[in-house]
């Protein structure tokens, strides 16, 4: 076994060990809870635009995009545009004509202005409207119709009903070997009452939607290795690998 293969094997072995390390998982859970109370994820940017994610998840997405090599990434939820810039910059590194489609029910004007003047906007299409609206979904499907490898990231409204409908609408677009990444499944693992001004809560969130969705399909499975490696992630049970055409 050469040194590169040995390194990769060591990573796999460590990941499996981390997945069984209850003490370390408990420490990570406490840290994640404390970070949420302090709005820690709001402190970072990508190429000048705020990206409201844990750095660990950004690294994981970099690994996935480089491995899967999608030519289309569909993202629901735009906010300040940092995630769009991240995905677009990764597609720029891959070369080719890959593009990002971002959908948001309310693209605020100050964010739109900054996104549209960014160098990476050349790979971005933004659509304003609800991601589960039939007409909006139709626009996205049209843009996906001539693409070979499609990845989806769901990060808009975090209620069970909304995310479940997003999964139903956009999962058919995802190609075998690619992923749907469902953000903020961590809500299910946070203390009750952590989101007093939001419509989501323990029992009503993206993770419960993922569990419900997986009862209805054999095309997707939870990639458990990713959260086992990260431990600090907004998406436990949220990295879904497409295993069938």
N, C-alpha and C positions, 0 to 999 in steps of 0.2 A: 504494500500500500504506500503510495507516494504521500508527500507531506500535505498536499492540498486535500486529498481524500481523507487523511487522518484528521485534519482540522475539521472538516465537515462532519465526520463521524463523532468527534468530540462534542460538537455543538448539539447534535441529535441526542447524545447520551446525557448531556447537561440539561437539555430541555425536558427530557423525560423525567429526570430526577427532580427538576423544579416543579413539574406538574404534580409530584407526589409529596412535596415539601409543605406540609400544612402550616408549620410555624412561620415560614417565610411568606406564604400566602396571606396569613393573618396580619402580619406586619404591613404588607402591601395594601391590604384592604383598609386598615386603619389610616394609612397615609393618604389613600385615595379619598376617603371620607373627609379628612382634614383639609385636603387640597380643594375639594368642592366648596367647602365653607369659606375659603379664601379666594375663590375665583382664579385659581392658579392657571388654568388653561387659557385665560385671556391675556397672558403675558408674552405671547410669541407671535412672530410674523414670518411669512415666506416671501422673499423677494419684495419686501416692502408693504405687503398687505397682511393684516391680522389673520392668523389661522388659529381658531379656537379648538385646539387639540393637545393631547399629551405629546411631547416629543417622541415618546416610545411608539405611539401609533403612527406618527409621521414616518419613522424609520421602517416600521412594518409595511406601510403602504409603498414606500420606495422599493422594498424588496419584492413585493407582489407585482408591482408594475414592471419592474425590470425582468422578472421571471415570466410573467404572462404575456408581456408585450402587446397590450391591447391597442387597437387603432381607434377605439372610441371608449371614453369614460363618461358615463352619465352620472351626474351628481344632483340629488335633490337637496335643496338648502344651499343658499349662496352666502348670506350674511355679508361680511366685508370682502369676500373674494379670495382669501388666502388659500383655501383648498383648491379652488380653480387654478390659481397660479402654480400651486405645487404640481397638480396633475399635468397641466400644460407644459411645465418645464421638464417634467419627466418624459413626456411624449416628444419634446424637442430633442432631448438627449437620444431617444430611440431613433430619431429620424423619420422619414416618411411623411405621410399626410395625416397622422393621428390628430384627433381633436377631442375637445371636452364640451359636453352640453350641460349647462347648469340651469336648474329650474327652481324658481322661488316665487311664492305667492305675492311677495312685496320686495322688489329690488329697489332699495332706497336710492334716491337720486345722487346723494354724495358718494355712495359706494359705486354706483353705475359709472359715474364720471371717472373715478380712479381706476376702475377695472378696464374701461374702454381705452384709456390712454396708456395702459401698461404694455410693454413689449410682447408679453405672452398672450395678449388678447387676440393675436392673429390665429391662435388655435382654439379660441373659445366662442361658443354660441350661447347666449343667455335667452331664456324664455320665461316671461313673467306669467304666473298663474299657479293654481293648485296642481301639485304633482299628480293628484289622483283624478283630476278633471279629465273627462273622456277626450275632449278636444286637445288639451295640452299633451296628454299621453300619445295621442295620434301624431302630433308634431314630432315628438321624440322618436316614435317608432319609424316615422318616415326617414329621419336622419340616420337611424340605425340600419336601414334596410340594405345598404350596400357595404356594410362593414363586416369584417371577418372575425375579429376578436373583440368582444364587448365586455366591459366591466361596469358594475353599478355600485354607487355609494349612496346610502340613504341617511340623510342628516337634516330632515326638516321637522315637521310636527312629530313629537315623540309619543303620541298616544297609541295604545294597542290597535285601535280600529284603523287609524291612519296608516301606520307602518304595515299592518297586515295587508291593507289594500295596495300599498306601494309594492310590496313583495309579489302580490298576485299580478299586478300590472307589468312590472319591469323584469321579473325573473325569466319570462320566456325569451327576453333579448340576450341574456347572458349565455355565452358559448362554453362548451365543455372545456374544463381546465381553468376557466376564469372564475371570478368571484363576485358575489354580492357582499359588500361590507355594510353592516347595519350598526350605525353609531349609537352611542348612549344606551346600550343595553345595561350598562352599569347602574342605571336607575333602579333596577329590581334589587340590587344588592346594597343600596344606600339605606340609611335609617329612615323609617317612616316620618313624614313631615319635612323632608329635606327640600321639597319644592312647593312651598305654600302658595306661591303666586302662579303656579303652572297647572295645566290640566292633566299632567301625567303624575304617576305615583307608583309605589310598590303595588304590583298586581295589574297595572295598566301602563304599559311602557313597551319599548322596542323588544326587550328580551321575551316578554310574554307573547308578543306577536311572532317572533322567530319560532318559539316552541310550537305555537299553533300552526304556523305555516309548514313546518317540517312534518307534521302529521299528515299533510295532504300531498306530499311529493317525495319521489325517490331521486330527483335530479340533484339535490343539494345535500351536503353534509357539513356539520360544524368542523372546521379545522381547529382542533384543540391544541395543536402544537404552538400556534401563534400566541394566544394568551398565556400559555405555559411559559413561553420564553419571555414575554413582556412583563407579566405580573401586574404592572401598572398600565392599565388600558381602559378606555371608555367603552370597549366593545367585547367583553367576555361573552362567548357564545355567538358573537356577531360576525365573525369571519366565516362566510359560507362558501364552500367550494362547489362548483358545478361538476358533477361526476358523470353526467349522461347528456347526450345530445337532445 
